[in-house]
Amino acid sequence: MKGARRRLLFAGVALILAVNAFVLGGVAWNRSGEPDSLLTLSQRELQLPYESAMLGDSSGLSLVLLWRVPAAPKDDGFYDSPMGSYGGSPVWLDADKLRALGFDLPRSADDRRRQAAREVFVVLELAGPAHARALEQAQRRIERLERATAAADDPKAHEQAVKAAQDNLKNEQQRNSRLFAIDAGPDADALRARHADRSRHLIVRGMVRPSVTQIGDQITVSGWLDALSIGRMSVPHPLRDLVLGLDRSTAGDAATAFEADVAWGRRHEPWVMAIRVAPVGTP
């Protein structure tokens, strides 16, 4: 009986060691060679741990990657989740793109097979044309509301909307994430050939699913980008005191301004290489 228990114990220990070796081997492989992407992100793209986590056990601190889906080209509203990473339906994720990703789309009103989300490679662009368009959209909204206010019989009734639009532009300039999902595909190498700047274009794994809308007999198919497969990254132990020194209660203000060099490796998985407190006034 004791021998059987001993063998069971040894088997359990061996299994744990094997799993740990497998995990560590995967980490080492991911970080070997040159990073696939190396981006310098700020508090705009990296969400600090919640204050309760920072005040408690700091052994598992992690940063959440904040990314966005571009708003439609003619949309100057606030519907693109500027602060978070909640997914969405970008214009470029249309029926043709979904077919290229391997989805079998419905061909008629009677063919609306529900398909599960699948993992694909997603390109995130930092402070590029997509972010510039977001700034332009925010500015256009102010101009449109100011014109409407000037033409209104009661301009004061529009003041609140103008103020909200001005605040939105300020947030777009100083606080909102500059990281936008701009492309997706089944092959990471093909995406890298199209988006070659490794300091601006990040290739990660994410979940995509079709979304089918039917009005009468008319079917509209679009894609929905749900989430990134790995959306957070651990803070290395030597850097945790620096993160703990940031004031989480004033997130987005100068007190929490920081920069982080983050690399993504062979498996398109991230690790934090460095964290620096940014100069006061850094947007």
N, C-alpha and C positions, 0 to 999 in steps of 0.2 A: 504493500500500500504506500509506504514511504517512498519507495523507488518510483512508483507511478507519479506521485506528486512532484518528486524532484525532476523527473523528465518533463512534466507539464510546465514546471517553473522555468526550466532551461529553454523549452520551446517558446514560451512567452517572451523571455528575455531576448532570445535570438530573433524573434519576429520584430520586436521593438528596434533592435539594433539594425536589422535589415531595412526597415522603413526609414529610420533616421539616415542611414547611408544613402538610400535612394533619394531622399529629399535633398540632402547636402550635395549629392552628386549633381542633381538638377540645378541647384543654385550655382555651383561651380561652373557648370557648362554654360548657363545663361550669362555669366559674367566673364567668360573667357574671351580673349580677343578684343577687338575694338567694339564699343557699343554700337548698336544699330541706330540709336538716337541719343543725343545728349542735349538737353534743354535746360536753360536757366529760367526757372519759374519763380513767381512771387506769391505773396499771400492772396493775390487775386486768383491764382490757379490751384492753390494748395490750402485746403481747409484744416485749421488746427484742431486737435482733439477737443472734445467738449470740456468745459471748465472742471466738471466733476472728475473726469478722467485725469486731468492734469494735476488736480489736488490729491488724488489717490495714488494707487500703485502705478508708477511710471514705467514698469518693466515692459509694457506692451503698447507704447505710444505709436500712433500711426497718423499719417497725413492722407487726406482724401483728395483725389484729383477732381478739380472742378472744370467741367467742359460744357460746351454749349452746342445747340443745333441752330444754324442760321435761320433767321426769319425769312419769309417769302420776300422777293425783291421789292414788291410794291407795299409791303407791310411796314408802317412806321409806328406800330403799337408796341405793347409790352408783352408779347406772347411767346418769347423765345427763351424763357427761364434763364435770365442773364446771370444769376448768382450761383446756380447749382448745376448738378449733373443728373437731370431727371429724364433725359431722353427726349425724343420728339420725332417729327416727320419732316426731314429736310426736303426741299424741292428736288434735289439731285437724286434722291432715293425713290425713283419712279418705277414704273412697270418694267421698262427695259433693263434698269439696273438690277431689279429683283430677279429677272430671268438670268442675268449674267451671274448672279449669286447662287443660282441653282434652284430657285423656287419654281414650282409648276403652278402658274397662275390660272384663275378661272377664265373660261372663254365665253361663258354665257351667263345669263341671270339664274339659270338652274344649276350652275356649277360653282358652288361657293365652298369648296372644301377648306376646312380650317387646317392650317398648317402651323406646326410648332416653330418657335424661333430657332434659328441656327446660328452657330458661331462663325463669324467672318473676320477678316482683317479690316480695321477702320483707320483712316488717316485723320489725325488731329493737327490742325495748323495753329501755330502760336503767332499772334500779332501780325497777321498777314492781311490779304485782301478781304477776307470774311469779316475780320474785326473792323477794317476801314469802312466797309459797307454798313456795319452796325452803328458806327459813329455818324455816318451820313444819314441813316434812317432816323436816328434820334434828333439830329439837327433839323431834318425836314418836318418832323412832327411839330417842333416848336414853331417853325415858320408857318405851317398850316394853321395852327391854333392861334397864332398872333394875327393872321389875316382874318380869321373868323371873328376874333375879338374886336378888331377894328371895325368890322362891318356890322357888328351886333348892336341892337337897340340898347341892350344893357351889358356893357363890356365887363362889369364886375362879376356877372354870372359865369364868365369864362376864366376868371383869374386863377381859380384853383386848378383847372386843367392845364393852364400855361405853366403854373408853378410846378406841377407834377412832371410835366415834360422837361422843364429846365433841370429838375433834380435828376431825372432819368439820364439826361445828357451828361451831367456831372458824374454820376455813377459810372456811366459808360467810359468816361475819360479816366477815372481814378480808381474805381473799385471792382467793376464787373470783370469776370474772367475773359481773357483774350484768346482762349483755346477753343477752337471751333472744329466740329466734325465736318469734313469737306469731301470725303470720298470713302469708298469701301470696295472690297474685292475678295475673291477666294484665294489669291496668291500674293503673298507679301513682297516677293521680288518684283512682280509686275507693278505693284503700287510704288515701290521704291524707285523704279525707273521713271515713273511719272512725277514723283515728288522727291527730288533728290537731296534737298537741303536737310541734313540730319540735325541741324541746330534749330530748325523751325518746324519740320514735318515729322510727327511722331506716328509710328505704326503700332497699333495695339489690337488685341482681340476684343470683339464686342458682339452683342446679340442683336440680331435683326429679325423682324417678322413682318409678313404682309398684313396690310389693313385693307379690308374690302368695304366699300360704301355702296349701297344700292338705293337709288331713287327711281321708282317705277321699274322699268326694264333696263335702266342705265346703270352699269357697274363702273365704279372708279376704284382703281387699285393703286395704293401707295405703300411705301415702306415705313416701318417704325423702328427707330434705333432705340432699343430698350436700355441697355446699360453696358458698361465695359466689363469684361470677364474679370479683370483685376483692376479695381478702382481705388485701391489704397496701398500705401507703402509704409513699411516700418521705419521708425527713426532709429538709426544706429545708436548704440549705448553712449559712445563718446559725445554725441550731439544732443542728448536728451536734456541736459541742464540748460542749454541755450533755448530749446523749445519751451521748457518749463518757465523760463524767465520772461516769456512773452505774455502780455496781458490779454487773455482770451475774451474778457468781458468787453473789450473795445475793438473787436475784430474789424479790420478794414481801416482803422485809424493809424496814425504814425506810430503809436505804441506797439503795434503788431506787425510793422513792416519788416519783411525779411525776404531773402532770396535763397533758393536752393538749387543746386546742380543735381539733376536727376537723370540717370542713364537707364536705357532699356536695352536688354541684351539679346542674345541669340534666340531666346524663347519669347521675346517681346514682353518680358516681365521687368518691372522697375526696381531700382534701388537708389537710395539717397547717398550721394557722394559727398556733399558739403552743404552746410547751412550758414548763412551770414545775416546778421542784423543789418538791414538796409539803412542808408542815411535818412535822416528826418526829411519829410517832404517827398520821398520816393513814391510815385503813383503806383 
